[in-house]
Amino acid sequence: MKFDTLLALVGAEPVFETGLLLAGDVDPGDVRRQLSRWVAGRRLHQIRRGLYALAPPFQKVRPHPFLVANRLVRGSYVSLQSALAHHGLIPESVPVTTSITLGRPGRWETAFGAFEFHHVRPALFTGFRSEIVSAGQSAFVASPEKALADLVHLVPGADSREYLEELRLSNLWKADLAGLLEQPGIAAKPKLRRALTRLEALARTEAGASPT
């Protein structure tokens, strides 16, 4: 395969997988050897085994970190601080894209940033949706309330008033905290119930402090 052929196939794709190049009458071994050469020649970025992105100046679309996270670990969704920043609930951006998976936890360092994946049980694998994160790119992202619940569940001491206040949360009106408490998987966790009750109090305080 020639590089011009690769550009014709994937030039408009933010990321692509090896399987896309193996359709038809091609030599899989030759394709993989060419990919390795292009990575070594800095024409491609290898994100993980079998997952690639074009490197500048060949790259037409820079992959959004949330899209990369979803493709790094299939069946995952972006949550925790990354989703909270995305929804405008915390003031600062975060250097690591954090996600939830049913699989093993892990961390990747890539050309597009650092990515962490945290494991939860199936009962808590809910509360996310597909969102447009950049022009032509979408990713599975936790709702504001579920990002908060995931953070509380996974971080020791995150249900304390001190920890929640240190997050400097804003725009809590975006989070359906009462609805989240009605979900069986959430309601069964005392730590989550305590935190969500305190978050509701913070939301009322925020609403009372807002200008009318």
FENPEZI-V449204 format. One record per run of one state. SS is the DSSP state (H for helix, E for strand, L for the rest). FROM is the first residue (numbers start at 1). TO is the last residue. If there is no record, write none. Layout:
SS/FROM/TO
SS/FROM/TO
//
This chain:
L/1/2
H/3/10
L/11/15
E/16/17
H/18/21
L/22/27
H/28/40
L/41/43
E/44/48
L/49/50
E/51/54
L/55/64
H/65/72
L/73/76
E/77/78
L/79/79
H/80/86
L/87/95
E/96/101
L/102/105
E/106/110
L/111/112
E/113/119
L/120/121
H/122/124
L/125/127
E/128/134
L/135/136
E/137/142
L/143/143
H/144/154
L/155/160
H/161/166
L/167/171
H/172/174
L/175/176
H/177/181
L/182/183
H/184/187
L/188/189
H/190/209
L/210/212
//
